[in-house]
Amino acid sequence: MANDSWRVRVIRRSTVKASITRPGAVLPVSNLDLLYYPMPLSMVCAYRRPSAGGGFADVVAAFDAKLPSLLDHFFPLAGRIVANPRSGLPEVHCDNQGAELVVGEAGVAPAGLDFGDLDASLARVGVPVQYAADVALSVQLLSLACGGFVVAWSTNHGLADGCALCMIVDAWSQLARSGTIVAAPNYDRSVFRPRAAPSYGPSVGDLFMPLASERVVNALTARGSLVGRTYYVEERDLTMLRAQASVDGERGASRVEAVSAYLWKVFAATVGSSDDSCRMGWWVNGRRRLTAAPEEAIRNYVGNVTTFAVVEASVDAIQRRPLPEIASMVRESIRSTATDEHFQELVDWVEEHKGKGNGKAKAAVNKFVETATVGLGSPAMGVTSFTSFSVDTDLGFGHAAVAMPTWVDCGRLCSGFVKIMARPEGHGGGGSWIFGMSVWPKLAAALDSDEQRIFKPLTADYLGLMPQAN
């Protein structure tokens, strides 16, 4: 339990402007962006005490000196999110009001954090620091009692999905160490335009729904249903699961497919009788799957190119089928969903459901949520994986010991949730993965007591964050 002396104390809160101004520039949000607006989204990176190259003051000095250059490339992040006075829809005024730079200190050492439920432990300390809803980027530099530090990259999910947030972190590390970035970001929202006559099938309307209080589980039930866990899975166990989920002579299962298949089996065993059913879902990055738009434009696109794939099966079927068949179900669900036509239909569906002004008065903008995640119908668990994204966390003082995305729940009120992040390079973790979960107590107990010990509780010692002996 954190005490008041552990909480973050803000020392300085300032704005940093790009060195290049773009008067009158406005960035509209796309219909895909609206699926995740206005959820706060952060990437929290925790670092050891730098062994060479200076201390926390040098980290702050590096951001003071080079953050304007990053904003020259990612110029909307120096703007402000406002509502269009006619449509009521959000847009970014790229008038260089400046990104927020927060410098603070926390009276807690990493060993004092509960890495077994990292999200909750960070929240109790005050990480990330709250920032205004109109701020497009809040960079937070927080020193820890041990001499280590945290960097939190915070934005609005309506401006960036997980892949885009990783692009920003990656670009900063390139810029901090070399003074340049490898690829220029693309903010062209015309890539995702609705058709003149919006058209979509019923399957798209089944995946998402406008978020309304009368259509979700009540707050007390939701808050009391789930527990937080943070695990790590070692590379050898990932390799083992992949081998078990593959069939000789056929395309091998990916690590995400293999882990998903394993989790689905454990999940199904906790649901109940064989007559019950359960659902698994995956947030899917479309950048590598779309073919209609130019490859480079999509690859470097900073915004949201994410959809949700979901499949339902009986508990009996999941328990009875071998792991390769479950992995194949995962693969097929993702493959059949993340197509050019699906994304176009999704854009068209949002166009007809987003809520618009009449040109005279501003209308409320609908918020959306994945239908399977609200807690109605059969139990569902969603998986989001950051493991395929390039995330270089070395900003000149060594790689982070751990990097983990965090966000504030905006409707995923009563479903299981799994986020996967590769352990940063440079700390002997090899190809191990870190899993942040919000799951039912029964499922957490099953993972904790698994005889194979595949999911191990994350600890400061595993991450190398315990105090070093003199």
N, C-alpha and C positions, 0 to 999 in steps of 0.2 A: 504494500500500500504506500503510495507516494505521499510525502508530507509537503507542507507549503514551501519549505526551503529547497525542495527539489525542483519546483516548478520554474519554467522559463521566465526570466526577467528580461524584458526588452530594454536594451541600452540605447539603441538608435534605430529609428525608422525613417528612411529617406527615400527619395525618388531618384532614379538614374535614367537619363535620357539617351536616346540614340544620337550619334553625331550627325546623322542625316535626317532632315525633316521632310515630310510629305504632306504639305498643307492640303486640307480638304479630302484626304484619302479616307475612304470608308470600306471596310470589309464586311460584306453580308455573311450571315451564317447559312450553311446549306441545310437542306431538309434532313440529311443524315446527322448533322450537328444537333438539330433540334431533338433528336431522340435521346440525347444525354444532357441537354441543357436543363437547369443551371447547376448541376452537381459539381462541387469543388473536387479537384483532383490533384494529388501530390505524388512526387517521388522523393522518398526520404532515404538519404544515404548517410550511414554512420561510419566515421573514420577513427582509426587509432591515433594516438599522439604521433605526429610526424617524427620519424627517426632521424631525418635530415631535411634541410631546406627550410627551417624556420618553424614557427609556432602559429597559433591562431591569429595573431596580429598580421602575419604574412598572408594567411588565407583571406582575411578581410581586405588587405591591400590589393591582392590579385583581382578580387571582384570589383573593387572600386576602380581599378585601372582598366579592366578589359570588358566589363559588362556592357558599356556603350557599343563596343564593336559587335558583340553578339546581337544586340538589338538592331544594329544596322542590317543584319541578315534576317532576323525574325521581327520585323518592324511592327506588326500588329501587337506584339507583346508589350510595347511601350504605349499602347493606346488604352482606351476605356470602353467597357461594354455598356451600351445604352440601348434603350428601346426606341425604335423608329416611331416618331410621333403619329404617323398615319396608320401603319400596319400593326404596331405594337410588338413586332418581332425584334429580337435582339440583333445588334450589329456592333462592329468595333470601329470606333472613331480613331483612326490612326494618326492623331495629331500630336504625338510625341509628348503626352503628359508625363510619361516616364513609368518604367517598371518600379515596383517596390523592392527595396533592399532592407532587410531587417537583420540587425545584429543583436544577439542576446546571449544570455548565459543561463545554464541550468546547474543547480547544486547537486546533481546526481552523476555518479560514475556509471559506465555501462554495466558493471557488475550489480548495480542496484536496480536495473530494469528486469522485468519479467519477460524474458525472451520466449517463454513458452506460450505467451499471449501478447505478442509484441505490439499489435495495434492498440490494444487497450492500455498497455503500459505507457506507450508514447503519448496517448491521449491524456492520461492522468498527469503527465509531466507538462503537457501543453505543447506538444509537437504533432502536427505543424501549428505555428502561431496563426490565430485567426486573422483574416484579411478581408478587405471590403469586397462586396459582391461585384463591383464594377472593375476591379483590378484584373488585368489580363495576365500578369505575371508577378508573383511575390517570391523572391529568392531570400531564403532565411538561413543565416549563418549562426549557429548556436554552439558555444563552447561548453564542454562537459568538465566535471570536477577532476577527471583523470588526466586532462590535457588533450583528450580526444575532442572531436567535434562532429556536428551534424550539419549537413546541407539539405534543405528541403526546397524542392522546386514545385511551386504551387500555382495552379491555374484553374480555369473553368473547363469542365469536361465538354462543354459546348464548343470550345475552340480546339481541342486536341483529344485524340484517343490515346491509348497506352503507347502505341507505336510512335505517334507524333511527340509525346512527352519524352520518350527515349531519344528521339532525334535531337531534341533541345539539349538534353544532358550530354549526349554524345558530342554535339557540336561545341558545347562549352569546353569539354575536356580537350578537344582538338585545338580550339582557339587558345586556351590557357597555356598549352604546352608548346604549340608551334606558331601561333599567331594567325593561322588560317583555318578554314573549314573545308572539308573535302567536297561536299555537294551543297548547292544552293537550295534552300527550301522553296516549295511551290505552294502558294496560297490561292491559286486560281479556282474559285468556287464554281466556275462554269462547267467544270468536269462533271458535276452532278446536278443536272437540270431536270425538272419535271417535264413530261411530254405535254404538248398542247392540250391533248385530251388524256388526262391521267387514267391509267389502266393498271389493274392489279388483280390477282387471283385471291381466293379466300384464304390461302395459306399465309399470306403476308399479314392479313388482319388477325389471324390466329396467334402470330408470334408476338405482336406488340399491342398495347391498348393505352388509351389516355388514362392517366393516373387520376383516380377519383376516390375519395375517402370511403364511399359506400361500397366500393368494389375490392377492398383490401381487408386483411385481418386487422383487428383492433390493436392499438399500440401495446397494451399490457400483455396480450397473448404473444405478440411478436417479440417483445423484449425478453420475455421469460422462456422462449422456446429454444434459443441457440446459445452456444458457448464458443469462445474463441480459442484457437490453437495455432501455434506456429511450429512446424516440423522441418527437418531436413531429411533428404533422401540421398544417400551416397551414390556415387557413380556406378559402383559395382552392382547395387540393387536396381538401378535404372536399367543397366545392361541386362540383368537377369530377367526383369519384367518384360523387356522388349523381346528377349529370346523366347520367353514363355508365351507371348502374345503373337508370335510369328509362326508361319507354316513354312517348312522347308520347300524350296522351289518356287515360292510365291513372293510377292512384294512384302518385305518385312514391315511390321508395325512401327510407327514412329514412337518416340518416347512419350509424347503426349497421349497418343492413342493407347499405348500400353498402360500408362498410369491411370488413364480414365477408365479403362476396362477393369483394372484391379479395384479402383475406388467404387465403381458401379456394383461390383460383386459384394463388397463389404457393405455398401449402402443398402442393397436389396436385402441382405441378411438381417438388417436391423429394422426393416419396414414392418414386417408382420407376416401374415399367412401367405401361402403361395397364391391365393386368389387375388391378392392386392397387386397394384402396379406402382411403378415409380418412374421418374423422368430424369434424364441427364441432359444438360445443355452446355453449349460452348459459345463464347464470344469469339467471332472469327474475323481476323484481319483480311480485308479484301484486296490489299495492295498486290499480293503475289498471285491472285486468282483472277483478276479482271483483265480482259483482253481488248475491250472496245476502246479504251483510252490509251494514249501514248505511255509506254512503259516507264520512261523517266519521270513524266509528270505525276504518275500514280506513286511511284516508288518514293519520291521526295515530297509527297503531298502532306501538308501540315493541316490537319483537320480530323474529321471522323470518317473512317472507311470501315466501319464495324457493323456486323449483323449478329444474329443469334440463331444458332441451330439447336434443335431440341428433338429428342426421340423418347417415346414412352414404350415400356415393355412390362410384362408381368414379372413379378418377383420369381415365379417358378422358372420362367424362361431364362432370366439372368443367372440364377443359381445353377440351372441345369446345363447351360451351354458352356463349352470350353472358352478359355480366355481369347484365343484367336478369333472366334466368332464374335465375341463382344467387341474386340478391337475393330473388326470389320464393320460392325454396326456404327461405331463412332466415326470411322473414316467415311462411310457412305453418307451419314447424316451431314457432316461438314461439307463433303464434296457436292452433294446435291443442292445444298442451300446457297453456298457462296458462289453464285454465277452472275454473269453480267445482267441477265434478265431479272434475277431476283433483286439485285441492288436497284435497278431501274424501277421495278415495281414498288420497292420500299420507298424510294424518293417520291413516287406518285402517290402512294398511300399517305405519307406525311403531308403532302400538298393538300390533300382533302380533309385532313384531320387536325391541322396545326392551329386553327383559329386565326381569323384575320379581322383587321379593322375595316370599317366601311368607307375609309377615306376621310372621315370627319372626326371619329372618336376612336381612341385606342382600345383594342380588345385584349382580353386576357389570352396569353399564349398557353396552349395545352402542354402539360408535361406528360411524358410517356414512360412506360415501364414494360419490361418483358413479361408477357402474360403468365408464363410458367413460374415466375419467381415470387408472385404475391402471396402464395400460401394457400390457394384454393385448388381443389382437385387433388390428384395424387401428389405425394411428396416429390419435390424437385431439387436438384443440386446443379448449380452452374459452375463452369470452369473457365477461367481466363488465364492464358499463358503468355508471359512476356519473354519466354526463353528463346524465341527466334529473332528477337529484336537486338540490334547492336547497341549495347550500353557500356560505353567506356567511362568508368567513374574516376579515372586517375586525372585529377585536375592539377597535377604537378607536385602533389604531396603523398603519392601512393594511392592504390586502389581502395575503395570503400571496403570495410569488413562485411557489410550487408547493405543491400539496396532493396527497398520494398515500396511498391505503390500503395497509397492509401486514398480513400475517398469517403465522403459522408453519404450514408444510405439515402437514396431518393426514391424509394419504392420497393426495393428488394427486401421486403419486410419479413417474410417468413419462409425462406427457402435456404437450403444449404449453399454455401459459396466457397469456392476454392480459387486462390490466385497463386500462380507459380512464377518464380523468379530464379534465374540461374545465379549461383553464388559468384560474386565478382572475382575476376582473375587475380592472381598474385598472392593468394593467401593459403595455398596448399589444399584448397577444397576440390581441386580437379574439376570434374564435370558434375558436381553435386548440385541439387536443386533445393530451394527453400519454398515451403508451402505455407501460406497464410490461410486459415480456414475460419469460417463461421458455420458451425454445424450443430446438429442435435446432440445432446449429452450422450445418448445411446451410441451414436456413430463415433463420437470422440472416444468413448470408452472402448469401443471395438478396435479402433486404430491404436490406442494406447496399449492394449493387451494382446495385440497380434503376435502370435508365436514367432513369425518371421522377423519381427522388429524392423520392418521396412521404413515406417515413419517414426523417426526419433525426435523427441522434444528438442527444439533449438535452445542452445545455452550460450552464455557469454564465453565460456571456456572453448566451445567448439569454434566460435568465431575468432578466437585469439584476442578477446577484449578483456580478459582478466588482468589485474595488475601484475606487472613483471617483477620477479624477485631481483633485488639488488645483488 
